[in-house]
Amino acid sequence: LLSLSMPKFIWITEIFDEKEFLNKKCEGLIILDATEPKEFHVIGAVFEDSFIKKNNKSGISAFRISNSLFTSYKDNLKYYGDN
């Protein structure tokens, strides 16, 4: 993920299994370009044991990764009040 070329603004959607939701463990994620106004532009995705990314030359590249759950991100839209 760190080596991907990305726009300044992205959306990250976490994928949960309903059993792991209460434990705050994600099964995967989808990274979307938030600067693309006309359509959903997927930059990459992680799910189960695969990492899939857009490749400018051939379309899509897929890689095997370890099949592990990871902790969901917390407080990305935290309200800090008017202080």
Backbone as JSON Lines, residues from 0, in Angstrom:
{"i":0,"aa":"L","n":[0.81,-1.2,0.0],"ca":[0.0,0.0,0.0],"c":[0.85,1.26,0.0]}
{"i":1,"aa":"L","n":[1.96,1.23,0.73],"ca":[2.81,2.42,0.83],"c":[3.44,2.8,-0.5]}
{"i":2,"aa":"S","n":[3.62,1.86,-1.41],"ca":[4.26,2.17,-2.68],"c":[3.27,2.59,-3.78]}
{"i":3,"aa":"L","n":[1.97,2.58,-3.48],"ca":[0.97,2.97,-4.48],"c":[0.99,4.48,-4.71]}
{"i":4,"aa":"S","n":[0.89,4.87,-5.96],"ca":[0.71,6.27,-6.3],"c":[-0.77,6.6,-6.1]}
{"i":5,"aa":"M","n":[-1.06,7.61,-5.24],"ca":[-2.45,7.92,-4.91],"c":[-2.72,9.41,-5.07]}
{"i":6,"aa":"P","n":[-4.0,9.75,-5.31],"ca":[-4.38,11.16,-5.33],"c":[-4.36,11.73,-3.91]}
{"i":7,"aa":"K","n":[-4.55,13.03,-3.8],"ca":[-4.52,13.68,-2.48],"c":[-5.67,13.25,-1.58]}
{"i":8,"aa":"F","n":[-6.8,12.92,-2.15],"ca":[-7.96,12.54,-1.35],"c":[-8.43,11.15,-1.77]}
{"i":9,"aa":"I","n":[-8.61,10.29,-0.78],"ca":[-9.08,8.93,-1.03],"c":[-10.17,8.58,-0.03]}
{"i":10,"aa":"W","n":[-10.99,7.63,-0.4],"ca":[-11.95,7.01,0.51],"c":[-11.44,5.61,0.79]}
{"i":11,"aa":"I","n":[-11.48,5.19,2.04],"ca":[-11.12,3.83,2.39],"c":[-12.34,3.18,3.05]}
{"i":12,"aa":"T","n":[-12.78,2.09,2.48],"ca":[-13.93,1.36,2.99],"c":[-13.43,0.05,3.58]}
{"i":13,"aa":"E","n":[-13.77,-0.18,4.83],"ca":[-13.36,-1.43,5.49],"c":[-14.44,-2.49,5.28]}
{"i":14,"aa":"I","n":[-14.0,-3.74,5.13],"ca":[-14.9,-4.87,4.93],"c":[-14.87,-5.72,6.19]}
{"i":15,"aa":"F","n":[-16.06,-5.98,6.75],"ca":[-16.17,-6.75,7.98],"c":[-16.98,-8.01,7.77]}
{"i":16,"aa":"D","n":[-16.62,-9.05,8.48],"ca":[-17.46,-10.22,8.67],"c":[-18.32,-9.89,9.89]}
{"i":17,"aa":"E","n":[-19.58,-10.24,9.88],"ca":[-20.44,-9.84,10.99],"c":[-19.98,-10.4,12.33]}
{"i":18,"aa":"K","n":[-19.31,-11.55,12.35],"ca":[-18.79,-12.11,13.61],"c":[-17.63,-11.28,14.15]}
{"i":19,"aa":"E","n":[-16.82,-10.71,13.27],"ca":[-15.65,-9.95,13.71],"c":[-15.94,-8.46,13.9]}
{"i":20,"aa":"F","n":[-17.11,-7.99,13.49],"ca":[-17.44,-6.57,13.6],"c":[-17.35,-6.08,15.04]}
{"i":21,"aa":"L","n":[-17.9,-6.84,15.97],"ca":[-17.87,-6.44,17.39],"c":[-16.46,-6.44,17.96]}
{"i":22,"aa":"N","n":[-15.57,-7.23,17.37],"ca":[-14.17,-7.25,17.8],"c":[-13.33,-6.19,17.09]}
{"i":23,"aa":"K","n":[-13.99,-5.43,16.18],"ca":[-13.33,-4.37,15.4],"c":[-12.19,-4.91,14.54]}
{"i":24,"aa":"K","n":[-12.39,-6.1,13.98],"ca":[-11.4,-6.72,13.1],"c":[-11.92,-6.74,11.67]}
{"i":25,"aa":"C","n":[-11.18,-6.13,10.77],"ca":[-11.54,-6.06,9.35],"c":[-11.03,-7.28,8.61]}
{"i":26,"aa":"E","n":[-11.77,-7.68,7.58],"ca":[-11.31,-8.73,6.67],"c":[-10.63,-8.15,5.45]}
{"i":27,"aa":"G","n":[-10.91,-6.9,5.17],"ca":[-10.33,-6.29,3.98],"c":[-10.67,-4.83,3.89]}
{"i":28,"aa":"L","n":[-10.23,-4.21,2.79],"ca":[-10.54,-2.81,2.55],"c":[-10.51,-2.51,1.07]}
{"i":29,"aa":"I","n":[-11.19,-1.43,0.7],"ca":[-11.21,-0.94,-0.67],"c":[-10.77,0.51,-0.64]}
{"i":30,"aa":"I","n":[-9.85,0.88,-1.53],"ca":[-9.36,2.25,-1.61],"c":[-9.9,2.87,-2.9]}
{"i":31,"aa":"L","n":[-10.63,3.98,-2.75],"ca":[-11.24,4.67,-3.9],"c":[-10.66,6.06,-4.05]}
{"i":32,"aa":"D","n":[-10.56,6.52,-5.29],"ca":[-10.12,7.87,-5.6],"c":[-11.28,8.83,-5.33]}
{"i":33,"aa":"A","n":[-11.15,9.69,-4.32],"ca":[-12.22,10.64,-3.98],"c":[-12.22,11.85,-4.89]}
{"i":34,"aa":"T","n":[-11.22,11.99,-5.74],"ca":[-11.15,13.14,-6.64],"c":[-11.78,12.86,-8.0]}
{"i":35,"aa":"E","n":[-12.2,11.64,-8.24],"ca":[-12.83,11.27,-9.52],"c":[-14.33,11.56,-9.43]}
{"i":36,"aa":"P","n":[-14.81,12.6,-10.12],"ca":[-16.21,13.02,-9.96],"c":[-17.25,12.19,-10.71]}
{"i":37,"aa":"K","n":[-16.85,11.45,-11.74],"ca":[-17.83,10.82,-12.61],"c":[-18.1,9.34,-12.31]}
{"i":38,"aa":"E","n":[-17.19,8.68,-11.64],"ca":[-17.38,7.25,-11.38],"c":[-16.52,6.82,-10.21]}
{"i":39,"aa":"F","n":[-16.84,5.65,-9.65],"ca":[-15.99,5.1,-8.61],"c":[-14.71,4.6,-9.24]}
{"i":40,"aa":"H","n":[-13.61,5.1,-8.78],"ca":[-12.31,4.71,-9.32],"c":[-11.56,3.93,-8.24]}
{"i":41,"aa":"V","n":[-11.5,2.63,-8.38],"ca":[-10.84,1.78,-7.39],"c":[-9.33,1.84,-7.62]}
{"i":42,"aa":"I","n":[-8.62,2.2,-6.57],"ca":[-7.15,2.23,-6.62],"c":[-6.6,0.86,-6.24]}
{"i":43,"aa":"G","n":[-7.18,0.25,-5.22],"ca":[-6.72,-1.06,-4.78],"c":[-7.68,-1.64,-3.77]}
{"i":44,"aa":"A","n":[-7.5,-2.92,-3.47],"ca":[-8.34,-3.61,-2.5],"c":[-7.55,-4.73,-1.85]}
{"i":45,"aa":"V","n":[-7.86,-4.98,-0.59],"ca":[-7.3,-6.11,0.15],"c":[-8.49,-6.93,0.61]}
{"i":46,"aa":"F","n":[-8.45,-8.23,0.3],"ca":[-9.51,-9.11,0.76],"c":[-8.98,-10.53,0.87]}
{"i":47,"aa":"E","n":[-9.31,-11.14,2.02],"ca":[-8.85,-12.49,2.35],"c":[-7.34,-12.59,2.15]}
{"i":48,"aa":"D","n":[-6.88,-13.31,1.16],"ca":[-5.43,-13.49,1.0],"c":[-4.9,-12.82,-0.26]}
{"i":49,"aa":"S","n":[-5.59,-11.75,-0.73],"ca":[-5.17,-11.08,-1.96],"c":[-5.11,-9.56,-1.81]}
{"i":50,"aa":"F","n":[-4.17,-8.97,-2.51],"ca":[-4.09,-7.53,-2.68],"c":[-4.24,-7.28,-4.17]}
{"i":51,"aa":"I","n":[-5.21,-6.48,-4.55],"ca":[-5.5,-6.21,-5.96],"c":[-5.34,-4.71,-6.18]}
{"i":52,"aa":"K","n":[-4.64,-4.34,-7.25],"ca":[-4.45,-2.91,-7.52],"c":[-4.58,-2.64,-9.01]}
{"i":53,"aa":"K","n":[-4.91,-1.39,-9.3],"ca":[-4.99,-0.96,-10.68],"c":[-3.57,-0.82,-11.21]}
{"i":54,"aa":"N","n":[-3.36,-1.35,-12.41],"ca":[-2.08,-1.27,-13.06],"c":[-2.3,-0.54,-14.39]}
{"i":55,"aa":"N","n":[-1.63,0.57,-14.59],"ca":[-1.87,1.38,-15.8],"c":[-1.6,0.62,-17.09]}
{"i":56,"aa":"K","n":[-0.66,-0.32,-17.08],"ca":[-0.3,-1.02,-18.31],"c":[-1.24,-2.17,-18.64]}
{"i":57,"aa":"S","n":[-1.5,-3.03,-17.66],"ca":[-2.26,-4.24,-17.96],"c":[-3.65,-4.28,-17.32]}
{"i":58,"aa":"G","n":[-4.05,-3.24,-16.64],"ca":[-5.37,-3.23,-16.04],"c":[-5.35,-3.52,-14.56]}
{"i":59,"aa":"I","n":[-5.17,-4.78,-14.17],"ca":[-5.24,-5.18,-12.77],"c":[-4.08,-6.12,-12.44]}
{"i":60,"aa":"S","n":[-3.5,-5.91,-11.27],"ca":[-2.47,-6.82,-10.75],"c":[-2.97,-7.39,-9.42]}
{"i":61,"aa":"A","n":[-2.71,-8.66,-9.19],"ca":[-3.12,-9.3,-7.94],"c":[-1.91,-9.98,-7.31]}
{"i":62,"aa":"F","n":[-1.83,-9.89,-5.99],"ca":[-0.73,-10.47,-5.23],"c":[-1.28,-11.24,-4.04]}
{"i":63,"aa":"R","n":[-0.64,-12.33,-3.7],"ca":[-1.0,-13.09,-2.5],"c":[-0.38,-12.41,-1.29]}
{"i":64,"aa":"I","n":[-1.15,-12.32,-0.2],"ca":[-0.65,-11.78,1.06],"c":[-1.07,-12.72,2.18]}
{"i":65,"aa":"S","n":[-0.56,-12.48,3.39],"ca":[-0.96,-13.34,4.51],"c":[-2.44,-13.09,4.82]}
{"i":66,"aa":"N","n":[-3.11,-14.12,5.18],"ca":[-4.54,-14.05,5.47],"c":[-4.72,-13.73,6.95]}
{"i":67,"aa":"S","n":[-4.67,-12.45,7.29],"ca":[-4.84,-12.07,8.68],"c":[-5.82,-10.91,8.8]}
{"i":68,"aa":"L","n":[-6.56,-10.9,9.88],"ca":[-7.46,-9.8,10.16],"c":[-6.65,-8.63,10.69]}
{"i":69,"aa":"F","n":[-7.14,-7.43,10.51],"ca":[-6.47,-6.27,11.08],"c":[-7.5,-5.38,11.76]}
{"i":70,"aa":"T","n":[-7.03,-4.56,12.69],"ca":[-7.92,-3.72,13.48],"c":[-8.45,-2.56,12.64]}
{"i":71,"aa":"S","n":[-9.74,-2.29,12.79],"ca":[-10.35,-1.2,12.04],"c":[-9.84,0.15,12.54]}
{"i":72,"aa":"Y","n":[-9.89,1.14,11.65],"ca":[-9.46,2.48,11.99],"c":[-10.52,3.14,12.86]}
{"i":73,"aa":"K","n":[-10.11,3.89,13.87],"ca":[-11.04,4.48,14.81],"c":[-10.91,6.01,14.81]}
{"i":74,"aa":"D","n":[-12.05,6.69,14.93],"ca":[-12.12,8.15,15.12],"c":[-11.64,8.97,13.93]}
{"i":75,"aa":"N","n":[-11.81,8.5,12.72],"ca":[-11.4,9.31,11.58],"c":[-12.32,10.5,11.35]}
{"i":76,"aa":"L","n":[-13.53,10.46,11.86],"ca":[-14.46,11.57,11.73],"c":[-14.8,12.16,13.1]}
{"i":77,"aa":"K","n":[-13.85,12.13,14.0],"ca":[-14.08,12.59,15.36],"c":[-14.43,14.09,15.39]}
{"i":78,"aa":"Y","n":[-15.45,14.41,16.17],"ca":[-15.88,15.8,16.32],"c":[-15.14,16.42,17.5]}
{"i":79,"aa":"Y","n":[-14.48,17.53,17.25],"ca":[-13.7,18.19,18.3],"c":[-14.43,19.37,18.94]}
{"i":80,"aa":"G","n":[-15.63,19.69,18.48],"ca":[-16.42,20.76,19.09],"c":[-15.98,22.14,18.64]}
{"i":81,"aa":"D","n":[-16.59,23.14,19.23],"ca":[-16.35,24.52,18.85],"c":[-15.36,25.22,19.78]}
{"i":82,"aa":"N","n":[-14.57,24.49,20.5],"ca":[-13.64,25.07,21.49],"c":[-12.5,25.79,20.82]}
